Amino acid sequence: MRVSLAGLDLVNPVVAASGTFGYGIEFEEIVSLERIGGFVTKGISIEPMAGHTAPRIIQTAAGMLNAIGLQNVGVEDYLTRKLPPLGRYPLCKVIVNVFGYTVGEYVGVIERLNQAEGIAAYELNVSCPNVHAGGMAFGSDPGSLEYLVSRAKAVSRRPLIVKLSPNVTSVANMAKIAANAGADALSLTNTFLAMSIDVETRQPRLSNVTGGLSGPAIKPIALRMVYETARAVTIPILGMGGIVTPEDAVEFLLAGATAVQVGTASYADPRAVERLARGLESWCRSHQVERVSSLTRALEVPRTRTIPKAAGDS
Ligand SMILES: Cc1cc2nc3c(=O)[nH]c(=O)nc-3n(C[C@H](O)[C@H](O)[C@H](O)COP(=O)(O)O)c2cc1C
């Protein structure tokens, strides 16, 4: 079940997604942390952030809508209180999701994290739809993305994963820009910009008005984006969006992912990530798949079918 990506050796390819697994340590009595490939922390910024006021999460048909606003403890508190206890689980890879409002803030967080031990990689969040500056503003503008990724890569002591936004016209183009600017791997997708309205009060259900949609509702779109990205770049991909069952994970691997991330499923079942890691192993055994890595990019498209060049081609 081992996979390697961008210099990271994971015990299996199932990783908990950012914002749905706290800072990892909160899950130590719920999940066997060494039985999952690793986890990505909540987005960490230079200063602590309080996030938006409630309501910030609502359930939707086959998914959920959130506008947390990147609440987090800030890099200093993270390094002092949250990271050190994870030394008890050396097999579980800690990936820190990095967020900033400016390029300087992203670089500042990375430089501070560089000084600590026990972190396997950084995931650059250029795709948060819930803040007015930073986040998606970087991930949806080619020039800003290129500049941010190249600056982050220049200071990073660790593998740099760039988390792409699905809220763009061509995710494959953004993937190429990130790869050319030095990304070691890509993760996708973040949440899809969305909203919900209470017709009785005629008000938006989220305090931020709009939020990000995640969960099974987005899976087919996220899968298509992973597939297009895998055809555009050669660097490894961590695929995510609505994964709940082992078969969902296999779909993402076949479409081109080397590992998968699991987010919203943990809200329905806090043990979902571990359950999926075990379930994927059983799936491989029952399908005579000797190495899970052999599934990556193994999609078979029948010769009689033409592959559209881009989304929307008919
Ligand atoms: C409540 C919540 C908070 C999130 N916070 C972050 C975050 O801080 N940084 C980030 O890159 N992604 C964040 N995400 C996005 C997830 O990591 C993931 O990309 C997305 O939810 C799609 O996967 P899923 O359908 O399995 O949840 C968050 C998602 C949810 C539901």
The ligand as an SDF file (V2000), in Angstrom:
LIG
                    3D

 31 33  0  0  0  0  0  0  0  0999 V2000
  -15.0380   22.7500    6.9780 C   0  0  0  0  0  0  0  0  0  0  0  0
  -13.9650   22.7260    5.9240 C   0  0  0  0  0  0  0  0  0  0  0  0
  -12.8010   23.4730    6.1190 C   0  0  0  0  0  0  0  0  0  0  0  0
  -11.7970   23.4850    5.1510 C   0  0  0  0  0  0  0  0  0  0  0  0
  -10.6390   24.2070    5.3620 N   0  0  0  0  0  0  0  0  0  0  0  0
   -9.6380   24.1580    4.4380 C   0  0  0  0  0  0  0  0  0  0  0  0
   -8.3980   24.8430    4.6630 C   0  0  0  0  0  0  0  0  0  0  0  0
   -8.1540   25.4640    5.7100 O   0  0  0  0  0  0  0  0  0  0  0  0
   -7.4510   24.7950    3.6770 N   0  0  0  0  0  0  0  0  0  0  0  0
   -7.6550   24.0930    2.5040 C   0  0  0  0  0  0  0  0  0  0  0  0
   -6.7680   24.0740    1.6510 O   0  0  0  0  0  0  0  0  0  0  0  0
   -8.8020   23.4130    2.2950 N   0  0  0  0  0  0  0  0  0  0  0  0
   -9.7900   23.4310    3.2230 C   0  0  0  0  0  0  0  0  0  0  0  0
  -10.9560   22.7340    3.0000 N   0  0  0  0  0  0  0  0  0  0  0  0
  -11.1380   21.9830    1.7250 C   0  0  0  0  0  0  0  0  0  0  0  0
  -10.8630   20.4750    1.8880 C   0  0  0  0  0  0  0  0  0  0  0  0
   -9.5500   20.2430    2.3130 O   0  0  0  0  0  0  0  0  0  0  0  0
  -11.1320   19.7350    0.5580 C   0  0  0  0  0  0  0  0  0  0  0  0
  -10.2950   20.2940   -0.4400 O   0  0  0  0  0  0  0  0  0  0  0  0
  -12.5660   19.8400    0.0620 C   0  0  0  0  0  0  0  0  0  0  0  0
  -13.4710   19.8150    1.1560 O   0  0  0  0  0  0  0  0  0  0  0  0
  -12.9350   18.7370   -0.9360 C   0  0  0  0  0  0  0  0  0  0  0  0
  -12.8090   17.4430   -0.3870 O   0  0  0  0  0  0  0  0  0  0  0  0
  -14.0450   16.6550    0.3180 P   0  0  0  0  0  0  0  0  0  0  0  0
  -15.1940   16.6840   -0.6470 O   0  0  0  0  0  0  0  0  0  0  0  0
  -13.5310   15.2750    0.6010 O   0  0  0  0  0  0  0  0  0  0  0  0
  -14.3630   17.4010    1.5640 O   0  0  0  0  0  0  0  0  0  0  0  0
  -11.9710   22.7170    3.9620 C   0  0  0  0  0  0  0  0  0  0  0  0
  -13.1440   21.9610    3.7800 C   0  0  0  0  0  0  0  0  0  0  0  0
  -14.1350   21.9540    4.7490 C   0  0  0  0  0  0  0  0  0  0  0  0
  -15.3770   21.1120    4.5210 C   0  0  0  0  0  0  0  0  0  0  0  0
  1  2  1  0
  2  3  1  0
  2 30  2  0
  3  4  2  0
  4  5  1  0
  4 28  1  0
  5  6  2  0
  6  7  1  0
  6 13  1  0
  7  8  2  0
  7  9  1  0
  9 10  1  0
 10 11  2  0
 10 12  1  0
 12 13  2  0
 13 14  1  0
 14 15  1  0
 14 28  1  0
 15 16  1  0
 16 17  1  0
 16 18  1  0
 18 19  1  0
 18 20  1  0
 20 21  1  0
 20 22  1  0
 22 23  1  0
 23 24  1  0
 24 25  2  0
 24 26  1  0
 24 27  1  0
 28 29  2  0
 29 30  1  0
 30 31  1  0
M  END
$$$$
